[in-house]
Amino acid sequence: VYQKAKQANTSIMHIFKTHSVDGYIKDQLQRAALSIVLNIAEGSGHFLPGEKKNFYIIAHGSLYETVALLEIIHEEYSFNDEYKTLVSALEEISKMLYALIQYQKLKK
């Protein structure tokens, strides 16, 4: 899931090279997408299931924030192919994070 989140983050950064996105929304999207990756990484570094689960939950929340921001800029900049690919990748990451969260609940 970490590798897929990194790939999605790279794809999101590519959007800014091809579209002139508003500064505030750009900053928010960059932070939300990076938060997914960083919270997965930090969670994987913890040993206690409850701690891991909390970081995966935060990553999952950041993923939803990322999707919402992508929807907002998609409406303004219409980057259809990139948008569909990114949302599909984020849906897959969401499912993987959900599975990680459920697994950590079982380990208690």
N, C-alpha and C positions, 0 to 999 in steps of 0.2 A: 504494500500500500504506500510505503514511503517513496518508492521509485516512481509510482504512478502520480503521486502528488507532486513530486519534483518536475515531472514531465508537464503536468498541467500548469504549474507555476511558470515554466519556461514558455509555454504556449501563450499564456496570458501576457507575459512581458513582451512577446512578439507583437501583440495587438498594438502596443504603444509605438512600435516602430513603423507600423503601416497606417495608423489612424491617429489623428490629433485629438486626444481625449482630454476633457476638462481637467485641470490640475487637482481639484478636490476629489473628484470621483476617481481619477487615476491613482492618487495617493491611497485612498480608502481601499480600492481594489488590490493594489500591490500589497498592502498590509494584511488584508484578509487572506489572500492567496498564500502569502508567505507564512501566515499563522497556521495554516493547515499543515504545511511541511514541518515547521518547527515544533508544533505540539505533538505530532506523531513521533518525531525524533526524540523529544524530551520524554514522552511517555514510555517509549521503548527502553529508555535508560534507567527507568525505575524498576525496583524489584517487587514491590508490593502490588497485588492486583488492583486494589482500590486506587492507588496513586496512578497506575497506568490508565485505568478506566477514566479517571478525571481528565487526563490530558487528551485522551481519544474523544471524549465528549466535547471538550473545547474545540478540538480540530473539526469535529462534525458541525458544530455551530458556525465556525469560520467558513466551512464549506457552503453552508446555506447562505451566509452573508455574501460570499463570492458569487454564487448563482444569482442572487438578487441584483447585485451590482452589474453583472454581465447582462442581465435582462434590461436594466436601465440604459446602459450604453448601447446595447444592440438596437433599441428603439430609436436612438439618435443617430447612430453611425452605420447601421445596417451591414454588419459583417457576417452575413448568413452562414457561409460554409464554416468559418472559424467558430462561430457561435454554436452551431449544431455539434461539431466535433468536441468542443470544450464541455458543453452540457452533458453529452454522452459520457465523456471521461469522468466528469464530476459525479454523475449518477453511479458509475461503477465504484468510484472511490468511496462514495457514501455508503454503499452496500458493504464494502470491505470494512469500513470503520464500524458500522453497526455490528458486524460479525465480531470484530475485535472487542467491542464494548460488551457484547453478550458473553463472549468467552471469559473476559475478566470477571464478570458477575458470577460465573460458575466456579471460578477458582477460589472464591472466598472461603 
